[in-house]
Amino acid sequence: MCPAFEHPETIIQTEPMVLGYFTRPGCGVCSALLPKVERLLIRYPTVRLVQVDVQRWPRLAGQHLVFAVPTLILFYRGREWHRFSRWVSLTELEKALARMVENLPETDE
């Protein structure tokens, strides 16, 4: 999760692998999906989860063209690598996570 004092974009730009979880207060689907995503990420410790409230960070949501929630964006070194929006298949999310972690280096080697 993103500490309250840390700007989500800073995390997206500085961490090698990030899952941006774009949400808003009152989104029932977002609330139901988040714990499942958190459990899934236990298997991918190199991927950092950052939760982005689109009402608190509207400019960031706009920069990443997020118009619906939930939207999950996998970032690799600050660049969008894969996106899921509205209806999120956990199976497809896991496949994308596995591809990213297995095929992309975490560090500059």
Secondary structure, DSSP 8 states (H G I E B T S, - for coil): ---TTS-HHHHHHHSSEEEEEEE-TT-HHHHHHHHHHHHHHTT-TTSEEEEEETTT-HHHHHHTT--SSSEEEEEETTEEEEEEESS--HHHHHHHHHHHHHHS-SS--
